Amino acid sequence: MSYELDSIGLSNLNNSAYLVLFLTLLLLCLYIVPGTLLLKKFSSYFTIPSYIIVLAIFGGAFIPGWLSAFGNEFGASLISNLFGNSTSITSWMDSLTAPVVEESTKFLCVLLIIYLLKIKKLPEVFGVGVSVGLGFQIMEDISYVANTASESIQDVVPQVIIRISGSISSHWSYTGILSLGIICLVTKNKNISRRDGYLWFISPIVLHFLWNSPINEFELNGIAIVSAILTTLTIIIVIQIINQLKSLNHDTLRNNQ
């Protein structure tokens, strides 16, 4: 927990700058509050106990972050040693490390919660995945904004806007989709097609890769067209999953094998 919170404490800001940072961080509630309310509605519909969601959010906020930080650092070092530090390699570094490292660490957190709480239903798996991803996403956004404040307090608001604009095709959706996909494939659930299982397993990694890549910087007449496409695809997959889960509400992880 101290690792996740250190970035705020080490910002070296004066009191007025801290106030600006705090007030700006409140803007993150523009996605956190609606996201939490939608998650509550989802958990109520599928009768998922609230303590599962709360525990998963806290787990996602304080478990995968430090593992991902070390993993990303190791991955970047490995790639640099193998391919050098050219501008092209550096520009692709985040897309080459984060999708594998961060999705792996978040999924390990999901697995831990599934094991500890003896989760047996697919809606619960998706709910836990979304919650872990949301917790991770919130802490990552706070860290990005705090680090930006350390460099230039004037850049804090633009950074928050960037984090909010990318809050849909982000960790909550990636982790929820990937976790459900892997669990469906591993348990060989007969009510979920292998095609859907592989789609849910692979798509978050691809989406994460593209979002972090230089490709996402492409604009058409000032419109971030790639970001819009990735966000749309994410929404479509999430809706598809929810519709599937509605028809399998009482399905267990190993049902109908």
C-alpha positions as a printed NumPy array, in Angstrom:
array([[  0.   ,   0.   ,   0.   ],
       [  2.836,   2.397,   0.83 ],
       [  4.306,   1.846,  -2.645],
       [  1.033,   2.9  ,  -4.286],
       [  0.702,   6.042,  -2.168],
       [  4.331,   7.179,  -2.194],
       [  3.994,   9.078,  -5.47 ],
       [  1.636,  11.576,  -3.854],
       [  3.806,  12.034,  -0.778],
       [  6.944,  12.529,  -2.865],
       [  5.526,  15.243,  -5.099],
       [  7.497,  17.985,  -3.267],
       [  4.713,  20.518,  -3.719],
       [  3.843,  23.548,  -1.627],
       [  0.492,  23.742,   0.135],
       [ -1.302,  25.653,  -2.622],
       [ -0.052,  23.215,  -5.259],
       [ -1.208,  20.285,  -3.117],
       [ -4.654,  21.892,  -2.963],
       [ -4.728,  22.231,  -6.751],
       [ -3.634,  18.595,  -7.086],
       [ -6.303,  17.389,  -4.662],
       [ -9.096,  19.341,  -6.35 ],
       [ -7.951,  18.162,  -9.758],
       [ -7.89 ,  14.542,  -8.618],
       [-11.553,  14.93 ,  -7.687],
       [-12.246,  15.25 , -11.422],
       [-11.444,  11.554, -11.714],
       [-14.793,  11.011, -10.012],
       [-16.336,  11.857, -13.394],
       [-15.629,   8.248, -14.361],
       [-15.157,   6.625, -10.945],
       [-18.66 ,   7.44 ,  -9.665],
       [-20.586,   6.339, -12.8  ],
       [-18.327,   3.282, -13.094],
       [-18.932,   2.301,  -9.486],
       [-22.691,   2.778,  -9.844],
       [-22.767,   0.602, -12.975],
       [-20.706,  -2.03 , -11.171],
       [-23.158,  -1.922,  -8.256],
       [-26.054,  -2.377, -10.682],
       [-24.261,  -5.312, -12.296],
       [-23.559,  -6.963,  -8.942],
       [-27.163,  -6.438,  -7.811],
       [-28.553,  -7.973, -11.017],
       [-26.37 , -11.058, -10.648],
       [-26.693, -11.132,  -6.828],
       [-22.96 , -10.753,  -6.253],
       [-22.26 ,  -9.908,  -2.576],
       [-20.953,  -6.38 ,  -2.087],
       [-17.963,  -7.544,  -0.042],
       [-16.625,  -9.405,  -3.099],
       [-16.667,  -6.237,  -5.194],
       [-15.143,  -4.099,  -2.427],
       [-12.383,  -6.616,  -1.714],
       [-11.599,  -6.918,  -5.428],
       [-11.352,  -3.138,  -5.867],
       [ -8.972,  -2.837,  -2.918],
       [ -7.014,  -5.852,  -4.116],
       [ -6.651,  -4.324,  -7.565],
       [ -5.595,  -1.003,  -6.076],
       [ -2.834,  -2.342,  -3.839],
       [ -1.614,  -5.742,  -5.11 ],
       [ -0.816,  -5.678,  -8.857],
       [  0.589,  -2.141,  -9.026],
       [  4.021,  -2.701,  -7.507],
       [  4.369,  -6.049,  -9.294],
       [  3.568,  -4.362, -12.597],
       [  6.043,  -1.562, -11.923],
       [  8.902,  -4.003, -11.406],
       [  7.726,  -6.172, -14.293],
       [  7.524,  -3.239, -16.697],
       [ 10.955,  -2.061, -15.612],
       [ 12.424,  -5.524, -16.148],
       [ 10.696,  -5.876, -19.526],
       [ 11.941,  -2.484, -20.69 ],
       [ 15.475,  -3.333, -19.598],
       [ 15.33 ,  -6.674, -21.397],
       [ 14.05 ,  -5.13 , -24.635],
       [ 16.667,  -2.372, -24.473],
       [ 19.448,  -4.913, -24.011],
       [ 18.183,  -7.   , -26.921],
       [ 17.254,  -4.276, -29.402],
       [ 18.983,  -1.13 , -28.182],
       [ 17.54 ,   2.253, -27.19 ],
       [ 16.6  ,   3.671, -30.563],
       [ 13.792,   6.208, -30.809],
       [ 11.514,   3.688, -32.516],
       [ 12.039,   1.071, -29.807],
       [ 11.45 ,   3.647, -27.075],
       [  8.21 ,   4.822, -28.69 ],
       [  6.861,   1.253, -28.661],
       [  8.181,   0.316, -25.21 ],
       [  4.937,   0.845, -23.267],
       [  2.96 ,  -1.202, -25.776],
       [  5.49 ,  -4.047, -25.661],
       [  5.688,  -4.366, -21.873],
       [  2.456,  -3.193, -20.227],
       [ -0.089,  -5.452, -21.995],
       [  1.739,  -8.628, -20.955],
       [  3.002,  -7.548, -17.543],
       [ -0.013,  -5.629, -16.262],
       [ -2.659,  -8.032, -17.56 ],
       [ -0.74 , -10.931, -15.991],
       [ -0.387,  -9.327, -12.567],
       [ -4.002,  -8.196, -12.484],
       [ -5.193, -11.662, -13.472],
       [ -3.101, -13.202, -10.691],
       [ -4.945, -10.912,  -8.276],
       [ -8.267, -12.054,  -9.758],
       [ -7.224, -15.7  ,  -9.356],
       [ -6.286, -15.082,  -5.726],
       [ -9.706, -13.597,  -4.969],
       [-11.504, -16.39 ,  -6.856],
       [ -9.59 , -18.941,  -4.78 ],
       [ -9.981, -17.225,  -1.412],
       [-13.696, -16.487,  -1.822],
       [-14.482, -19.78 ,  -3.594],
       [-16.146, -18.023,  -6.509],
       [-18.035, -20.43 ,  -8.759],
       [-20.213, -18.351, -11.117],
       [-19.157, -16.672, -14.336],
       [-20.84 , -13.319, -13.529],
       [-18.818, -13.246, -10.308],
       [-15.612, -13.872, -12.267],
       [-16.371, -10.964, -14.59 ],
       [-17.389,  -8.759, -11.655],
       [-14.173,  -9.536,  -9.79 ],
       [-12.117,  -8.888, -12.933],
       [-13.787,  -5.534, -13.54 ],
       [-13.354,  -4.566,  -9.878],
       [ -9.672,  -5.506,  -9.753],
       [ -9.094,  -3.577, -12.972],
       [-10.996,  -0.563, -11.649],
       [ -8.934,  -0.47 ,  -8.462],
       [ -5.73 ,  -0.723, -10.482],
       [ -6.94 ,   1.978, -12.871],
       [ -7.816,   4.435, -10.108],
       [ -4.416,   4.088,  -8.441],
       [ -2.614,   4.339, -11.779],
       [ -4.501,   7.508, -12.687],
       [ -3.749,   9.076,  -9.311],
       [ -0.084,   8.184,  -9.751],
       [  0.086,   9.663, -13.258],
       [ -1.544,  12.904, -12.142],
       [  0.632,  13.186,  -9.019],
       [  3.799,  12.58 , -11.023],
       [  2.705,  15.217, -13.527],
       [  2.161,  17.66 , -10.66 ],
       [  5.725,  17.039,  -9.487],
       [  7.001,  18.184, -12.878],
       [  4.54 ,  20.975, -13.666],
       [  1.385,  21.868, -11.764],
       [  0.063,  23.593, -14.907],
       [ -0.088,  20.238, -16.705],
       [ -2.232,  18.524, -14.074],
       [ -5.648,  19.353, -15.56 ],
       [ -4.683,  18.239, -19.101],
       [ -3.341,  14.988, -17.625],
       [ -6.605,  14.369, -15.762],
       [ -8.574,  14.991, -18.957],
       [ -6.388,  12.444, -20.749],
       [ -7.013,   9.879, -17.998],
       [-10.769,  10.478, -18.054],
       [-11.001,  10.326, -21.847],
       [ -9.265,   6.948, -21.805],
       [-11.236,   5.508, -18.903],
       [-13.492,   3.21 , -20.957],
       [-10.939,   1.237, -22.945],
       [ -8.836,   0.767, -19.845],
       [ -7.962,  -1.597, -17.024],
       [-11.461,  -2.274, -15.677],
       [-12.611,  -3.609, -19.045],
       [ -9.339,  -5.326, -19.978],
       [ -9.151,  -7.274, -16.711],
       [-12.826,  -8.212, -16.669],
       [-12.783,  -9.453, -20.264],
       [ -9.458, -11.298, -20.015],
       [-10.291, -12.961, -16.686],
       [-13.59 , -14.291, -17.976],
       [-11.95 , -15.526, -21.174],
       [ -9.173, -17.423, -19.405],
       [-11.513, -18.959, -16.833],
       [-13.938, -20.111, -19.544],
       [-11.099, -21.692, -21.526],
       [ -9.461, -23.365, -18.531],
       [-12.69 , -24.76 , -17.068],
       [-13.948, -25.78 , -20.549],
       [-17.409, -24.434, -19.834],
       [-19.712, -25.918, -22.474],
       [-22.082, -22.936, -22.473],
       [-19.371, -20.56 , -23.688],
       [-17.949, -21.218, -27.149],
       [-14.206, -21.611, -27.587],
       [-14.373, -18.764, -30.077],
       [-15.764, -16.397, -27.443],
       [-13.281, -17.672, -24.874],
       [-10.333, -16.927, -27.126],
       [-11.84 , -13.583, -28.177],
       [-12.134, -12.515, -24.548],
       [ -8.641, -13.791, -23.747],
       [ -6.837, -12.166, -26.681],
       [ -8.78 ,  -8.939, -27.28 ],
       [ -7.759,  -7.118, -24.044],
       [ -4.083,  -7.718, -24.786],
       [ -4.487,  -6.442, -28.35 ],
       [ -6.555,  -3.444, -27.225],
       [ -4.023,  -2.616, -24.514],
       [ -1.159,  -2.945, -27.011],
       [ -2.812,  -0.648, -29.545],
       [ -3.818,   1.909, -26.896],
       [ -0.24 ,   2.21 , -25.636],
       [  1.309,   2.208, -29.105],
       [  2.212,   5.164, -31.358],
       [ -0.703,   4.078, -33.559],
       [ -3.048,   5.599, -30.982],
       [ -1.524,   9.022, -31.639],
       [ -3.018,   9.129, -35.127],
       [ -5.652,  11.834, -35.592],
       [ -8.032,  12.603, -38.444],
       [ -8.959,  16.28 , -38.663],
       [ -8.08 ,  16.678, -34.999],
       [-10.14 ,  13.638, -33.954],
       [ -8.392,  10.798, -32.107],
       [ -9.886,   8.218, -34.433],
       [ -7.903,   5.229, -33.134],
       [ -8.908,   5.933, -29.534],
       [-12.539,   6.204, -30.624],
       [-12.365,   2.873, -32.459],
       [-10.701,   1.095, -29.534],
       [-13.254,   2.51 , -27.101],
       [-16.121,   1.399, -29.346],
       [-14.706,  -2.119, -29.671],
       [-14.306,  -2.327, -25.898],
       [-17.923,  -1.315, -25.316],
       [-19.141,  -3.856, -27.891],
       [-17.237,  -6.704, -26.215],
       [-18.447,  -5.728, -22.732],
       [-22.06 ,  -5.593, -23.942],
       [-21.637,  -8.983, -25.622],
       [-20.32 , -10.465, -22.385],
       [-23.13 ,  -9.036, -20.271],
       [-25.74 , -10.382, -22.694],
       [-24.089, -13.812, -22.539],
       [-23.964, -13.73 , -18.76 ],
       [-27.639, -12.818, -18.531],
       [-28.506, -16.084, -20.256],
       [-26.121, -18.016, -17.986],
       [-26.86 , -16.365, -14.655],
       [-26.884, -19.633, -12.717],
       [-24.065, -21.241, -14.668],
       [-21.093, -22.387, -12.588],
       [-17.483, -22.464, -13.738],
       [-17.622, -26.155, -14.638],
       [-21.273, -26.444, -15.569],
       [-22.303, -28.888, -18.299],
       [-18.896, -30.397, -18.903]])
